[in-house]
Amino acid sequence: MAKEIREAQAKLIQSEKMAAFGQLGAGMSHEVKNPLASIRGFAQLGKRFKDDPKQQQESLDMIERETDRCLEIIQSFLSFARQDVGKRTPLLLNDVVAKGVRLIAHQMSTGRVRLTPIYGDAPIVEVSLGQIQQVLLNLLLNAMQAVGAGGQVWVTTRTLDDGFAEIEIKDNGPGIPAEVRTRLFEPFFTTKPPGQGTGLGLSLSRELVRAHQGDIVVESEPGQGACFKVRLPGKRAASSPTPP
């Protein structure tokens, strides 16, 4: 029975992950189109300047740079899509968050939502990278949908006084009414139209965080945006500069 429960949970995690992956697909398509257009343009310039070695070299350098950019985007999405086995390793919290931010930023840019990461002096956390990134992406996608075009989302990392690590996802959206806020983490509860949400994203996210001996709390008032705080046990303090 325990094995069946673990297998069912793994399938549920993968199902929610692929749902988020589908939402990110439009952002990936948009982002890959840009460097591909640049590659085509610089290839044409290289042909035009076939008798100018300097110009040709500059075109080749730009083609190489834009190709690397395409590969990085695609690799990020493929890594996220793979099924996570739940192995936990000590990682800098800022590195964990930065990976998730780079992935979601492609989707944020296409929806004209401004995403601002603020990396504080955060600790090392022992986590399953794939599972925590799943939580982060669920919360970021929800924030993006709440604020709409022209909105703002902030992602902040810090160490709390009790040694726990905290990831704060804050938006300037319409906020969450009290009657909805009390039900946010209920399985299958959703305020989205039929076909646009399973109602499992937040409940699954909380379960994943609690499996790491942490928790998620939400603070929100109508008209004042929403703030989700993911708290995880920190292994030790570690000065971590802002990731590139």
N, C-alpha and C positions, 0 to 999 in steps of 0.2 A: 504494500500500500504506500509506504514512504517513497519508494522508487517511482510509483505512478504519479504521486503528488509532485515530485521534483520534475518529472517529465512534463506534466501539465503546466507547471509554472514556467519551465523553459520555453514551451511553445507559446505561452501567453506573452512572455517577454519579447520573443522574436516577432510575434504578431504586431505588438505595439511599436516595436522598433521599425518594422517595415512600413507601418502606417505613417510614422514620422518621416521615414526615408522617401515615401511617395510625395509628401508635401514639400520636401526639399528638392525634388526633381526639377521643378521649374527654375529654381535658383541655380542649380548646377548647369542646366541647359543654357541659361543666360550668360553665366560666367565663362563657360567654355567657348561660347560664340565669340566673345571679345578677343581673347588671345588668338583664336583661329583666324579671325579677320586680320589681326596684326601680322600673323605669319604669312598669310597670302599677300598682304601689302608689301612686306619687306622682301618676299621672294620676287615680286614683280620689280621692285627697286633694284634688287641684285642683278636681274637680267638687264635692266636699263643701264646700270653702271658697270657693265662687264669689262670696260677698259679702265676703270678707276678702282684699283685694289683697296684703297682706304674706304671708299663708300661701300664696296662689296663686303668688306670685313665688318663694318658697322651693321649692315643688314643681316649678316650671318649671326653676329652676336645677339641681335634682337630676336631673331628666329629661335635661337637656342634658349634665350631667357623666357620667351613666351611659351615654348614647348614645355619647359620645366614647370611653368605655371599651370598649364593644362594637366600635366601629370600629377601635380600636387593636389589639385581640385578633385580629380578622379580618384586618387588614392585615398583621400579623406573620406569620400562617400563609400568606397568599397570597404574600408576598414570598419566603418560604422555599420554596414549591412551584414557583416559576418556575425555568425552566432557567437555570443560570448559564453565562455565556459565558467565564468565566475571566479577565476583565480585572482587572489588579492596580492598586491605587491606594494611596497612603500614608494610613494610618489609625492613630489612637491604639489601641493594643492593648486598653486598658480599654473603649473604646467598642465594639470588635468583640465582646468577651466579654459586655458588658452586654446587647447585642442578643440574643445567644444565650441568656443567662440569663433574660431576660424571656419569651422564647418557651417555654423548657422549664419555667419556673416554674408555668405553668398545669397541666402534667401532673404535676409534683412535688406540687402541693397536693392533687390528687385522690387520689394514692396515699399521702398522709400521710408523705412523705419530706421531711426538712428540708434545704433547699438554702441554703448560706451563701456568698455571694461575698465575697472579700477582695481589694480592688484595691490593688496596690502601686504604686510609682513605676516605671511601665512605659514602654517606648519606643514610637516610631512604627514600624509594620511595613508593608511594601509587599506587600499580599496581595489575592487574590480573596476578597471578603467572603463570597460564597455558599459557596465551597469550604471556607474555614476554619470557618464556622458549621456546615457539614455535619460536619466533624471533631468540633467541640465537642459537637454534639448527639448524635452517635454515642456518644461517650464518656460523656456525661451519662446517656443512656438506659441504657447498659450498667451504670453505677454504680447507677442507680435500681433496676434489676431485681435487681442483686446484693444490695442492702441490704434491700429489701422494706419493708413498712409499719413506721414507727417508726425507720427508719434515717436516717443523716446523710451528706450529701455537701458537700464544700467545693471551691470554685473559687478559686484564688489566681493573681494575676498578679505578675510581678516582672521585673527586669532582672538578668541574670547577669553575672558578672565579665568574661566575654569579650564583652559587648555584646549577646548574644542575648536575645531576649524569651522568657519561659517562661509557659505556662499549665499549672497543676497541678490535676488533678481527683483528689481523694482521697475515699475512702469508708470507712465503718466496717463493711463487710460481712465475709463469712467468709474473704476472702482467696483467693489463687489458688495451687493446688499447683504445684510446680516443673515437673512433667511437662506441665501445661497451659500454664504461663507461657511455655515455650520454643516453643510452637506457636501462640500467640495471633494472630500476624500472618500465618499461612499462609492462602492463599485457600481458602475453603470449609470451614475448620476451625471447628466450633462445638460447644459443650457444651449447647446448647438442644435441646429436644425437636423432632422433625420438624414442619415447618410453622411454627416460631416463629423461625427465623433462617436466613439464607442462608450465613453464615460469610464474608461479604465485607466487612462493615462496618469491621473493624479493618484488614484488609489494604488496603482502598481508602483509609482514613484516612491510613495511613502513606505510601502513594504520593502522595496529595495534598500532605502536609506535605513530603515529600522533593522534590516538584516546586517547592516554595518554598525549596529549599536548607536545609530544616530536618530534624527527625526527631522520632519519638515513642519514649520509653522507658517501661518499666513496672517498678515495684518493688512486690513483694507477698510476704507469707508467710501460710500458713494461719492463720486466726484473728486476723490483724492488718490486715485491710482491704487495699485496693489503691490504688496511686497511679500515675496516668498523667501523664507530663510531655511537653507539646508544646513544642518549641523552634523558634523562628523567628528569622531574622536581624533585628536591630534597626537602624533607620536612624540614630537618634540618641536620646540621653536626652531624655525629656520628662516633666516633672512633671504627672501626670494625676490630678486628684481623683476620689473615688468617684463614678461616674455616678449620677444620680438614679434 
